[in-house]
Amino acid sequence: MTTSSPGERGDLLDPLCPTRQLLDRIGTKWTSMTVKVLAEEAPDELRFAELRRRIPGISQKMLSVTLQSLARDGLVARRVEPTVPPAVHYRLTELGLSLEEPLSALRVWAETHMREIDRSNQLADEARPG
């Protein structure tokens, strides 16, 4: 796997480009929802439990994995208060905030065209012999 220098643009069509792995990470529904909820609070933080309450259907494990990935990529900042139990807070970094606009555009597109996509799938299923 190749790595890129800061400011160097990747090439999605290059099988060795790390852009492919990045898109796998940021292209999930859980990432999109997590970024949306954190962006709504920016620049403030949210605790883990509040994030989980605001993202219907996400499990504790999936939220934890999503936040760890976002933090590793530098999109989310994590702050732990040394209380018992520890209070963990999350917020989007500047880089994370820059991801909200393109993810928002994708969410709007999906919400706008979902009926068309469902209809196309239904027609394809009906046309399949069987």
C-alpha positions, 0 to 999 in steps of 0.5 A: 500500500502506498501512502501520500504526502500532505496536500498530495492528491490520491488516485481512486483508480489506482489499486494501491492508492489508500483513497480506496480504504479511506472511502470504505471508512467514511462511506458507511451509514454509521459514519455519515450519521455520526458526523451529522450528529456531531456537526449539529453540535459543533463546536461543542462536544457530545458524550458517548451515551448522547451520541448513541441516543441520537443515532437510532439503531446503532449498537454500542459496539458499532458506535465505538468502532465508528468513533475509534476509526474517525478519531484515528483518521483525525476527524474526531477529537476524544476527551476523557474526564477522569471521573468514575466512570470516565466521561468521554466526550467527542467533537469534530475536528476542523478536518471532520467538519470539512467532511460534513458538507460532502456527506450531507450532499450524499445524504440529501441525494439518497433521501431525494432519490430513494423512491426511484432506486426502490422502484428500479430494484422492484422492477429488476426483481419482477423481471428476474426469471424464477 
